[in-house]
Amino acid sequence: MSITGVYFATLAELNPLEPVTAVPLFTFHIGSWQLVLSNHAVMVLVTAVLLLVGLCIAAHSPKLVPRGLQNLVESVCVFLRDDMARPILGHHTDKYVGFIWTTFFFILTLNLVAMVPTDKIISLVTGRKSHFGGPATANIFITGALAVVAFMMTHVYGIRHHGVIHYLINLAPPSPRWLLPLVYPLELVTIFVRPFTLAIRLFANIIAGHMVLGTIFGLVFIFKNLGVATASVFAALALSFLELLVAFVQAYIFTFLTTLYIGSSVRSEH
């Protein structure tokens, strides 16, 4: 095989989707049911445990002048409540801010945990290839589940606030009666499109970043050159800082849009 053929054969082995691919790790049998936990599902569970432990530590023995982890968590909570939620929800803020906080911290922690190369660390320690870890928010099923939860809670809050009949009748914005046959179906389409936009936006941004990082690291194994390896490491380091920013921004955008949808469901027009 020619040098060009070897080059393209090696290049073909580089799979940019490998870092974001869901891989089954554990299989459980419950009667006739088979439960499969992928690496992404495990990361969701790990994230939930981290949040339960971390937030409990932050809330333990609260001080009048917060410090350390308590100060960090309180600062984020106050920002989300006063600067993001209150301008949208007004006097309804305190009713729904708990869900807003939960949404933000859960997505942010999922994004941050994904930046830890858990699989690479385990492989270095054990000498065996590991699939433990990975970006859970680069899985459309997980971002879809998050979007569905936000969608359901939006309408649950609206129905609880206005009642079923009044909420459904006034889904469409105020408009002339002759426009209602056109406006109402369009509003229904808009409502059901919202979870798709939430899921795809988060999924696309996270998967793109990790694919680029995986490709840059793959160049080291393709060229096996010190210069390429050095450039790849510095490029990956710079992109990692960008990914850190994306982790916060995407968590904020998802939470902000969810807050907007909650605000529209409990608005006085209903």
C-alpha positions as CSV (number, residue, x, y, z in Angstrom):
1,M,0.0,0.0,0.0
2,S,1.3,3.5,-0.9
3,I,2.0,6.2,1.7
4,T,-1.1,8.0,0.6
5,G,-3.2,4.8,1.1
6,V,-1.7,4.3,4.6
7,Y,-2.4,7.9,5.4
8,F,-6.1,7.7,4.4
9,A,-6.5,4.3,6.1
10,T,-5.2,5.8,9.3
11,L,-7.4,8.8,8.9
12,A,-10.4,6.6,8.4
13,E,-9.8,5.0,11.8
14,L,-10.3,8.4,13.5
15,N,-14.0,8.5,14.6
16,P,-14.9,12.0,15.9
17,L,-18.2,10.5,17.2
18,E,-16.4,8.1,19.5
19,P,-16.2,10.6,22.5
20,V,-19.9,11.2,22.4
21,T,-21.2,7.7,21.6
22,A,-23.4,6.0,24.1
23,V,-21.9,2.7,25.2
24,P,-23.8,0.1,27.3
25,L,-22.0,-0.5,30.6
26,F,-24.4,-2.5,32.8
27,T,-27.4,-4.8,32.1
28,F,-30.0,-5.7,34.7
29,H,-32.8,-8.2,34.3
30,I,-36.0,-7.4,36.2
31,G,-38.4,-10.2,35.4
32,S,-38.9,-10.2,31.6
33,W,-37.6,-6.7,31.4
34,Q,-34.0,-5.9,30.5
35,L,-32.6,-2.6,31.8
36,V,-29.4,-1.3,30.1
37,L,-27.4,1.5,31.6
38,S,-25.2,3.3,29.1
39,N,-22.2,5.5,30.1
40,H,-24.4,8.6,29.6
41,A,-27.1,7.2,31.9
42,V,-24.5,6.5,34.5
43,M,-23.2,10.0,34.2
44,V,-26.7,11.3,34.9
45,L,-26.8,9.2,38.1
46,V,-23.4,10.4,39.1
47,T,-24.4,14.0,38.5
48,A,-27.5,13.6,40.6
49,V,-25.4,12.1,43.5
50,L,-22.9,14.9,43.2
51,L,-25.6,17.6,43.4
52,L,-27.3,15.9,46.3
53,V,-24.1,15.7,48.2
54,G,-22.6,19.1,47.1
55,L,-25.7,21.1,47.7
56,C,-26.3,19.5,51.1
57,I,-22.7,20.4,52.1
58,A,-23.3,24.0,50.8
59,A,-26.5,24.3,52.8
60,H,-25.1,22.7,56.0
61,S,-24.5,25.1,58.8
62,P,-25.4,28.3,56.8
63,K,-23.6,31.4,57.9
64,L,-24.8,35.0,57.9
65,V,-21.8,35.9,55.8
66,P,-21.5,32.9,53.4
67,R,-18.0,31.6,52.4
68,G,-16.7,29.0,50.1
69,L,-19.2,26.6,48.5
70,Q,-22.1,28.2,50.3
71,N,-21.2,31.6,48.9
72,L,-20.8,30.2,45.4
73,V,-24.2,28.5,45.4
74,E,-26.0,31.4,47.0
75,S,-24.5,33.9,44.5
76,V,-25.7,31.8,41.6
77,C,-29.1,31.3,43.1
78,V,-29.6,35.0,43.8
79,F,-28.5,35.9,40.3
80,L,-30.9,33.4,38.7
81,R,-33.8,34.5,41.0
82,D,-33.3,38.3,40.9
83,D,-31.7,39.0,37.5
84,M,-33.2,36.3,35.3
85,A,-36.4,35.0,36.8
86,R,-38.0,38.0,38.6
87,P,-38.1,40.3,35.5
88,I,-40.0,37.5,33.7
89,L,-42.2,36.0,36.5
90,G,-42.7,39.0,38.7
91,H,-44.5,38.1,41.9
92,H,-44.7,34.4,40.8
93,T,-41.0,34.0,41.0
94,D,-40.8,32.4,44.4
95,K,-43.3,29.8,43.4
96,Y,-41.3,28.4,40.5
97,V,-37.7,29.4,41.3
98,G,-37.0,26.0,42.8
99,F,-37.5,24.3,39.5
100,I,-35.5,26.9,37.8
101,W,-32.5,26.4,40.1
102,T,-32.8,22.7,39.8
103,T,-32.8,22.9,36.0
104,F,-29.7,25.2,35.9
105,F,-27.6,23.3,38.3
106,F,-28.4,19.9,36.9
107,I,-27.5,20.8,33.3
108,L,-24.5,22.8,34.3
109,T,-23.1,19.9,36.4
110,L,-23.8,17.5,33.5
111,N,-21.8,19.7,31.2
112,L,-18.9,20.2,33.7
113,V,-18.6,16.5,34.6
114,A,-18.4,15.7,30.9
115,M,-15.2,17.7,30.6
116,V,-13.4,15.4,33.0
117,P,-11.8,12.6,30.8
118,T,-12.9,9.9,33.1
119,D,-12.5,7.1,30.5
120,K,-9.0,8.2,29.7
121,I,-8.0,8.3,33.4
122,I,-9.4,4.9,34.1
123,S,-7.7,3.5,31.0
124,L,-4.3,4.9,32.1
125,V,-4.7,3.5,35.6
126,T,-6.1,0.0,34.7
127,G,-4.4,-0.4,31.3
128,R,-7.7,-1.4,29.8
129,K,-10.0,0.6,27.5
130,S,-12.8,2.2,29.5
131,H,-16.1,3.8,28.3
132,F,-17.0,5.2,31.8
133,G,-17.8,8.8,31.4
134,G,-18.7,11.0,28.4
135,P,-21.0,14.0,27.8
136,A,-24.5,13.0,28.7
137,T,-25.9,16.3,27.2
138,A,-24.4,15.2,23.9
139,N,-27.1,12.5,23.9
140,I,-30.3,13.6,22.2
141,F,-32.4,11.3,24.3
142,I,-31.1,12.9,27.5
143,T,-31.5,16.4,26.3
144,G,-34.9,15.4,25.0
145,A,-35.9,14.1,28.4
146,L,-34.8,17.3,30.0
147,A,-36.9,19.3,27.4
148,V,-39.9,17.1,28.0
149,V,-39.7,17.7,31.8
150,A,-39.5,21.5,31.2
151,F,-42.4,21.2,28.7
152,M,-44.6,19.3,31.2
153,M,-43.8,21.5,34.1
154,T,-44.6,24.6,32.1
155,H,-48.1,23.5,31.4
156,V,-48.6,22.0,34.9
157,Y,-47.8,25.4,36.4
158,G,-50.1,27.1,33.9
159,I,-53.0,24.7,34.6
160,R,-52.5,24.9,38.3
161,H,-52.5,28.7,38.2
162,H,-55.5,29.2,35.8
163,G,-57.4,26.0,35.8
164,V,-57.7,23.6,32.9
165,I,-60.5,25.2,30.9
166,H,-59.4,28.7,31.2
167,Y,-55.8,27.8,30.4
168,L,-56.7,25.8,27.2
169,I,-59.2,28.4,26.0
170,N,-56.6,31.2,26.3
171,L,-53.6,29.4,24.9
172,A,-53.6,31.8,21.9
173,P,-52.7,35.5,22.5
174,P,-55.5,38.1,22.3
175,S,-56.5,38.5,18.7
176,P,-59.7,39.3,16.7
177,R,-62.2,36.5,16.6
178,W,-61.9,36.0,12.9
179,L,-58.2,35.3,13.3
180,L,-58.6,32.7,16.0
181,P,-59.0,29.7,13.6
182,L,-55.5,30.6,12.2
183,V,-53.8,31.9,15.4
184,Y,-54.8,29.0,17.7
185,P,-53.4,26.2,15.6
186,L,-50.2,28.2,15.1
187,E,-49.9,28.7,18.8
188,L,-50.4,24.9,19.4
189,V,-47.6,24.2,16.9
190,T,-45.3,26.7,18.6
191,I,-46.0,25.1,22.0
192,F,-45.1,21.6,20.8
193,V,-42.0,22.8,18.9
194,R,-40.5,24.4,22.0
195,P,-39.2,21.1,23.6
196,F,-37.6,20.2,20.3
197,T,-35.7,23.5,20.1
198,L,-34.6,23.1,23.8
199,A,-33.3,19.6,23.2
200,I,-31.6,20.2,19.9
201,R,-29.9,23.4,20.9
202,L,-28.3,21.9,24.0
203,F,-27.4,18.6,22.2
204,A,-25.9,20.3,19.1
205,N,-23.7,22.7,21.0
206,I,-22.3,20.1,23.4
207,I,-21.8,17.4,20.7
208,A,-20.0,19.8,18.4
209,G,-17.5,20.9,21.0
210,H,-16.6,17.3,22.1
211,M,-16.3,16.1,18.5
212,V,-13.8,18.9,17.7
213,L,-11.8,18.1,20.8
214,G,-11.8,14.4,20.0
215,T,-10.7,15.1,16.4
216,I,-7.8,17.3,17.6
217,F,-6.6,14.7,20.1
218,G,-6.9,12.1,17.3
219,L,-4.4,14.0,15.2
220,V,-1.7,13.0,17.7
221,F,-2.3,9.3,17.0
222,I,-2.6,9.9,13.2
223,F,0.6,11.8,12.7
224,K,2.6,10.6,15.7
225,N,4.8,13.7,15.5
226,L,6.0,15.8,18.4
227,G,5.2,19.1,16.7
228,V,1.7,18.0,15.9
229,A,1.2,16.6,19.4
230,T,2.3,19.9,20.9
231,A,0.1,21.9,18.7
232,S,-2.8,19.6,19.4
233,V,-2.4,19.9,23.1
234,F,-2.4,23.7,23.1
235,A,-5.4,23.8,20.7
236,A,-7.3,21.4,22.9
237,L,-6.4,23.4,26.0
238,A,-7.8,26.6,24.3
239,L,-10.9,24.8,23.2
240,S,-11.4,23.4,26.7
241,F,-11.7,26.9,28.0
242,L,-14.2,27.6,25.3
243,E,-16.1,24.5,26.2
244,L,-16.1,25.6,29.8
245,L,-17.8,28.8,28.7
246,V,-20.2,26.9,26.5
247,A,-21.1,24.7,29.5
248,F,-22.3,27.7,31.5
249,V,-23.9,29.5,28.6
250,Q,-25.9,26.5,27.4
251,A,-27.1,25.8,31.0
252,Y,-28.2,29.4,31.3
253,I,-29.9,29.5,27.9
254,F,-31.9,26.3,28.6
255,T,-32.9,27.7,32.0
256,F,-33.7,31.2,30.6
257,L,-36.0,29.8,27.8
258,T,-37.7,27.5,30.3
259,T,-38.4,30.5,32.5
260,L,-39.8,32.4,29.5
261,Y,-42.1,29.5,28.8
262,I,-43.2,29.3,32.4
263,G,-43.8,33.0,32.4
264,S,-46.0,32.8,29.3
265,S,-48.1,30.0,30.9
266,V,-48.8,31.9,34.1
267,R,-49.2,35.3,32.5
268,S,-52.3,37.4,33.3
269,E,-53.7,37.0,29.7
270,H,-54.7,33.4,30.5
